[in-house]
């Protein structure tokens, strides 16, 4: 019993599976419509036996078409489509019907459907069976067991032509399959190399962070020690990207939800203030993600250090929204705000945030510093780099 899911089958865009699925989907519908048209002509011409065969296959093709769109496995749908065309084509070689000459065309074109939809290995089995049936039709034409539709010479030529075309399509399919296999292997090797690269970069950054920690422990001046710790946090936010790419299947896109939550969790462990997150499932390229990570690190660190009175507790909110073609990042707190003329570390952090926002594709930055700081950054989801 075939279990049919309620969701349409999904394939990677422009993949061979996607192309085959679209082809069999169109084939099922067109074959049913062609048979429906041929049915009326068969009935009008008195070809009763052919009409009964078409009546049997029309609902089978339509039902398969409807089920395939709702999740019927590709293998079942392709067998129904190819089997229907093959049976009716071979049936027409011996049983008379409307437009009998078209049976020669459909029979000769069978290798294309068989090897393209069923693959090289299964296609060989189908081709052997079909060749045997065509040869049997030729024998019938020679011995006249049943009144023949086509002459012996025509069917012998059809048999030889079918074998030649089958070999050609089989050879092309084998080459394509071999190329696809090598391409898939090369892609897996590339992904493995990229993962190893990200792993090594992350390890190197951790070594740098360790060296900075050792240096910070030897500095007695709080101001300079604090500067080193800030840079350690920046490196940590960058290292998290490489850690994410190493541990997941993604090699080029960053899951911003997981990445930003990791940054916020790290910063929250260094503070008593509440940090709330509302992050949409957005995937960004590595450069954009790194800019966003440093911006979040900078804004949250600024808020933890400068937004609140000593001993007071407040909240910091990080929001990332998907706007379709653009993304919006909102960072805010309920602190005391910032004086625009402030020359200190806080103002330098806001300058860094503006510069990083401008480095995003189509990046726009709006900073308001009255009754708490609110930073809104919008940018393109896909980079539009010009080379």
C-alpha positions as CSV (number, residue, x, y, z in Angstrom):
1,X,0.0,0.0,0.0
2,X,1.4,3.4,-1.0
3,X,1.3,6.1,1.7
4,X,0.7,9.5,0.2
5,X,1.7,12.6,2.2
6,X,-0.3,15.7,2.3
7,X,2.5,18.0,1.2
8,X,3.9,18.4,-2.3
9,X,7.3,17.0,-2.8
10,X,10.1,19.5,-2.6
11,X,13.4,19.5,-4.4
12,X,16.4,21.7,-4.5
13,X,15.8,24.4,-7.2
14,X,17.2,23.5,-10.6
15,X,18.5,20.1,-9.4
16,X,18.1,17.0,-11.5
17,X,15.4,15.8,-9.2
18,X,13.5,19.0,-9.6
19,X,13.7,18.9,-13.4
20,X,12.6,15.3,-13.5
21,X,9.7,16.0,-11.1
22,X,8.5,18.9,-13.3
23,X,8.9,16.7,-16.4
24,X,6.9,13.8,-15.1
25,X,4.3,16.2,-13.7
26,X,3.8,17.7,-17.1
27,X,4.0,14.3,-18.8
28,X,1.2,12.8,-16.8
29,X,-1.2,15.7,-17.5
30,X,-0.3,16.0,-21.2
31,X,-0.6,12.2,-21.7
32,X,-4.1,12.2,-20.1
33,X,-5.2,15.1,-22.3
34,X,-3.8,13.5,-25.5
35,X,-5.5,10.2,-24.7
36,X,-8.8,12.0,-24.0
37,X,-8.6,13.6,-27.4
38,X,-7.6,10.3,-29.1
39,X,-10.5,8.5,-27.3
40,X,-13.1,10.6,-29.0
41,X,-11.5,9.9,-32.4
42,X,-11.2,6.2,-31.7
43,X,-14.9,6.0,-30.8
44,X,-15.8,8.0,-33.9
45,X,-13.7,5.7,-36.1
46,X,-15.0,2.5,-34.5
47,X,-11.7,1.4,-32.9
48,X,-13.4,-0.1,-29.8
49,X,-10.4,-2.1,-28.4
50,X,-8.1,0.9,-28.5
51,X,-10.9,3.0,-27.0
52,X,-11.2,0.6,-24.0
53,X,-7.5,0.7,-23.4
54,X,-7.5,4.5,-23.4
55,X,-10.5,4.6,-21.0
56,X,-8.5,2.4,-18.6
57,X,-5.4,4.7,-18.7
58,X,-6.9,8.2,-18.7
59,X,-8.2,8.0,-15.0
60,X,-4.9,6.3,-13.9
61,X,-2.8,9.1,-15.3
62,X,-5.1,11.8,-13.9
63,X,-5.2,10.2,-10.4
64,X,-1.4,9.9,-10.4
65,X,-1.0,13.5,-11.5
66,X,-3.2,14.7,-8.6
67,X,-1.5,12.4,-6.0
68,X,2.0,13.3,-7.3
69,X,1.3,17.0,-6.6
70,X,0.4,16.0,-3.0
71,X,3.4,13.9,-2.3
72,X,3.3,10.6,-4.2
73,X,6.9,9.3,-4.5
74,X,8.6,10.2,-7.7
75,X,9.4,6.6,-8.5
76,X,5.7,5.5,-8.5
77,X,4.6,8.5,-10.6
78,X,7.4,8.0,-13.2
79,X,6.6,4.3,-13.6
80,X,2.9,5.0,-14.1
81,X,3.7,7.7,-16.7
82,X,6.4,5.7,-18.6
83,X,4.4,2.4,-18.3
84,X,1.3,4.0,-19.7
85,X,3.0,5.5,-22.7
86,X,5.0,2.3,-23.4
87,X,2.0,0.0,-23.2
88,X,-0.3,2.1,-25.4
89,X,2.6,2.6,-28.0
90,X,3.3,-1.1,-28.1
91,X,-0.4,-2.0,-28.1
92,X,-0.8,0.3,-31.1
93,X,1.7,-1.7,-33.1
94,X,-0.7,-4.7,-33.3
95,X,-4.2,-3.2,-32.5
96,X,-5.5,-0.7,-34.9
97,X,-6.5,2.7,-33.7
98,X,-6.9,6.4,-34.7
99,X,-3.7,7.9,-35.9
100,X,-1.9,4.6,-36.0
101,X,1.3,6.2,-37.6
102,X,1.9,8.1,-34.3
103,X,2.5,4.7,-32.6
104,X,5.8,4.6,-34.5
105,X,6.9,8.0,-33.2
106,X,5.9,7.3,-29.6
107,X,7.6,3.9,-29.6
108,X,10.8,5.3,-31.0
109,X,10.9,8.1,-28.4
110,X,10.4,5.7,-25.4
111,X,14.2,5.5,-24.6
112,X,14.2,9.2,-23.8
113,X,11.4,8.8,-21.2
114,X,12.7,5.5,-19.8
115,X,16.4,6.5,-19.2
116,X,15.7,10.1,-18.2
117,X,13.0,9.2,-15.6
118,X,13.9,5.7,-14.5
119,X,17.7,5.9,-14.7
120,X,20.3,3.9,-16.5
121,X,20.1,0.6,-14.6
122,X,16.3,0.3,-14.6
123,X,16.2,1.7,-18.1
124,X,18.1,-1.3,-19.4
125,X,15.5,-3.8,-18.0
126,X,12.7,-1.8,-19.5
127,X,14.4,-1.5,-22.9
128,X,15.0,-5.3,-23.1
129,X,11.4,-6.0,-22.4
130,X,10.2,-3.3,-24.9
131,X,12.6,-4.6,-27.6
132,X,11.2,-8.1,-27.1
133,X,7.6,-6.8,-27.6
134,X,8.6,-4.9,-30.7
135,X,10.3,-8.0,-32.1
136,X,7.2,-10.0,-31.2
137,X,5.1,-7.5,-33.2
138,X,7.5,-7.9,-36.1
139,X,7.1,-11.7,-35.9
140,X,3.4,-11.3,-35.9
141,X,3.6,-9.2,-39.0
142,X,5.8,-11.9,-40.7
143,X,3.7,-14.9,-39.8
144,X,0.3,-13.0,-39.7
145,X,-1.0,-14.6,-36.5
146,X,-3.1,-11.5,-36.1
147,X,-3.9,-9.2,-39.0
148,X,-0.8,-6.9,-38.9
149,X,-1.1,-3.1,-38.8
150,X,2.5,-2.4,-40.0
151,X,4.6,-4.4,-42.4
152,X,7.4,-6.7,-41.3
153,X,10.1,-4.4,-42.8
154,X,8.8,-1.4,-40.9
155,X,8.8,-3.2,-37.6
156,X,12.3,-4.6,-38.1
157,X,13.6,-1.1,-38.8
158,X,11.7,0.1,-35.7
159,X,13.4,-2.6,-33.6
160,X,16.9,-1.7,-34.9
161,X,16.2,2.0,-34.5
162,X,14.9,1.5,-31.0
163,X,18.0,-0.4,-30.0
164,X,20.3,2.2,-31.5
165,X,18.5,5.1,-29.8
166,X,18.4,3.2,-26.5
167,X,22.1,2.7,-26.5
168,X,22.7,6.4,-27.3
169,X,20.4,7.7,-24.6
170,X,21.8,5.1,-22.1
171,X,25.4,6.3,-22.9
172,X,24.4,9.9,-22.4
173,X,22.6,9.1,-19.1
174,X,25.7,7.2,-17.9
175,X,27.9,10.1,-18.7
176,X,25.6,12.5,-17.0
177,X,25.3,10.3,-13.9
178,X,29.1,9.9,-13.7
179,X,29.5,13.7,-14.0
180,X,26.8,14.3,-11.3
181,X,28.5,11.8,-9.0
182,X,31.9,13.5,-9.4
183,X,30.3,16.9,-9.0
184,X,28.6,15.8,-5.8
185,X,31.9,14.3,-4.5
186,X,33.7,17.6,-5.3
187,X,31.0,19.6,-3.5
188,X,31.3,17.4,-0.4
189,X,35.1,17.8,-0.4
190,X,34.7,21.6,-0.7
191,X,32.3,21.6,2.2
192,X,34.7,19.5,4.3
193,X,37.6,21.9,3.5
194,X,35.5,24.9,4.3
195,X,34.4,23.4,7.7
196,X,38.1,22.6,8.5
197,X,39.0,26.2,7.5
198,X,36.4,27.7,9.8
199,X,37.5,25.3,12.6
200,X,41.1,26.5,12.3
201,X,40.2,30.1,12.1
202,X,38.0,29.7,15.2
203,X,41.0,28.0,17.0
204,X,43.4,30.8,15.9
205,X,41.0,33.4,17.2
206,X,40.7,31.6,20.5
207,X,44.5,31.6,20.8
208,X,44.5,35.4,20.2
209,X,41.8,35.8,22.8
210,X,43.9,33.7,25.2
211,X,46.9,35.9,24.6
212,X,44.9,39.1,25.2
213,X,43.6,37.6,28.4
214,X,47.1,36.9,29.6
215,X,48.1,40.4,28.7
216,X,45.1,41.9,30.4
217,X,45.9,40.1,33.7
218,X,49.3,41.8,33.7
219,X,47.9,45.3,33.3
220,X,47.1,47.1,36.6
221,X,45.6,50.2,35.0
222,X,41.8,49.5,34.8
223,X,41.3,51.7,31.8
224,X,43.7,49.9,29.6
225,X,42.7,46.5,30.9
226,X,39.1,47.3,30.0
227,X,40.2,48.2,26.4
228,X,41.7,44.7,26.0
229,X,38.6,43.0,27.4
230,X,36.4,44.9,25.0
231,X,38.5,43.7,22.1
232,X,38.3,40.1,23.5
233,X,34.5,40.4,23.3
234,X,34.7,41.6,19.7
235,X,36.9,38.7,18.8
236,X,34.5,36.3,20.6
237,X,31.5,37.5,18.5
238,X,33.6,37.0,15.3
239,X,34.8,33.5,16.5
240,X,31.2,32.4,17.0
241,X,30.5,32.7,13.3
242,X,33.3,30.3,12.5
243,X,32.1,28.0,15.3
244,X,28.6,28.1,13.8
245,X,29.7,27.3,10.3
246,X,31.9,24.5,11.5
247,X,29.2,22.8,13.5
248,X,26.3,23.1,11.1
249,X,25.7,22.0,7.5
250,X,25.7,25.6,6.3
251,X,29.0,26.7,4.7
252,X,28.1,30.2,3.5
253,X,24.9,31.3,5.2
254,X,24.6,32.2,8.9
255,X,21.5,31.4,11.0
256,X,21.2,34.8,12.7
257,X,18.8,33.4,15.4
258,X,21.4,30.9,16.7
259,X,24.3,33.3,16.2
260,X,22.8,36.4,17.9
261,X,21.5,34.4,20.8
262,X,24.9,33.0,21.4
263,X,26.4,36.5,21.5
264,X,23.6,37.7,23.8
265,X,24.0,34.7,26.1
266,X,27.8,35.4,26.4
267,X,27.2,39.1,27.2
268,X,24.4,38.3,29.6
269,X,26.7,36.2,31.7
270,X,28.9,39.3,32.3
271,X,26.0,41.5,33.5
272,X,23.1,41.7,35.9
273,X,20.8,43.4,33.4
274,X,18.0,41.6,31.5
275,X,18.6,41.1,27.8
276,X,15.5,40.2,25.8
277,X,15.7,38.9,22.2
278,X,13.1,38.6,19.5
279,X,15.0,37.3,16.4
280,X,13.3,36.2,13.2
281,X,14.7,33.1,11.3
282,X,17.0,35.0,8.9
283,X,20.1,33.6,7.1
284,X,22.8,36.1,6.0
285,X,26.1,35.9,4.3
286,X,29.2,35.8,6.5
287,X,30.3,39.4,6.0
288,X,26.9,40.8,6.8
289,X,26.5,38.4,9.8
290,X,29.9,39.5,11.2
291,X,29.0,43.2,10.9
292,X,25.7,42.5,12.7
293,X,27.4,40.4,15.4
294,X,29.9,43.2,16.2
295,X,27.1,45.8,16.1
296,X,25.1,43.8,18.7
297,X,28.1,43.2,20.8
298,X,29.0,46.9,20.7
299,X,25.5,48.2,21.4
300,X,24.8,45.7,24.3
301,X,28.2,46.3,25.8
302,X,27.7,50.1,25.7
303,X,24.3,49.7,27.3
304,X,25.6,47.4,30.1
305,X,28.4,49.8,30.9
306,X,26.9,53.3,30.4
307,X,23.1,53.2,30.2
308,X,22.2,52.7,33.9
309,X,23.1,54.2,37.2
310,X,25.5,52.3,39.4
311,X,23.5,49.5,41.2
312,X,20.4,50.0,39.1
313,X,19.0,47.2,37.0
314,X,17.4,47.8,33.5
315,X,16.6,45.9,30.4
316,X,18.2,45.7,26.9
317,X,16.2,44.5,23.9
318,X,17.6,43.0,20.7
319,X,15.1,42.6,17.8
320,X,15.8,41.3,14.3
321,X,12.9,41.3,11.8
322,X,12.6,39.9,8.3
323,X,11.0,42.6,6.0
324,X,11.1,40.5,2.8
325,X,14.0,41.8,0.7
326,X,15.4,43.8,3.7
327,X,16.2,43.1,7.3
328,X,15.7,45.4,10.3
329,X,17.8,45.3,13.5
330,X,16.6,47.2,16.5
331,X,18.7,47.6,19.7
332,X,17.2,49.6,22.6
333,X,17.5,50.0,26.4
334,X,15.6,51.9,29.1
335,X,18.7,53.7,30.4
336,X,19.5,57.3,30.8
337,X,20.5,58.0,27.2
338,X,23.6,59.5,25.8
339,X,24.7,63.1,25.4
340,X,25.4,63.7,21.7
341,X,28.5,65.8,22.5
342,X,30.0,63.0,24.7
343,X,33.6,62.4,23.6
344,X,34.1,59.2,25.5
345,X,34.1,55.5,24.9
346,X,30.3,55.5,24.5
347,X,30.3,57.9,21.6
348,X,33.2,56.0,19.9
349,X,31.1,52.9,20.2
350,X,28.2,54.6,18.4
351,X,30.5,55.8,15.7
352,X,31.7,52.2,15.2
353,X,28.1,51.0,14.9
354,X,27.4,53.6,12.2
355,X,30.5,52.6,10.3
356,X,29.6,48.9,10.4
357,X,26.0,49.6,9.4
358,X,27.1,51.6,6.4
359,X,29.2,48.5,5.4
360,X,26.1,46.5,5.0
361,X,24.4,46.3,1.6
362,X,22.0,49.2,1.5
363,X,22.6,49.8,5.1
364,X,20.8,52.7,6.9
365,X,21.3,53.6,10.6
366,X,19.0,55.7,12.8
367,X,20.2,56.3,16.4
368,X,18.1,58.1,19.0
369,X,19.6,58.8,22.4
370,X,16.8,60.5,24.4
371,X,15.4,58.5,27.4
372,X,17.4,55.4,26.5
373,X,19.3,54.6,23.4
374,X,17.4,53.2,20.4
375,X,19.3,52.0,17.3
376,X,17.5,50.9,14.2
377,X,19.5,49.5,11.3
378,X,17.9,48.3,8.0
379,X,19.8,46.6,5.2
380,X,19.4,44.3,2.2
381,X,19.0,40.6,2.9
382,X,21.1,39.7,-0.2
383,X,24.4,41.5,-0.8
384,X,24.6,43.6,-4.0
385,X,28.4,43.8,-4.2
386,X,29.8,45.3,-7.4
387,X,33.1,43.9,-8.7
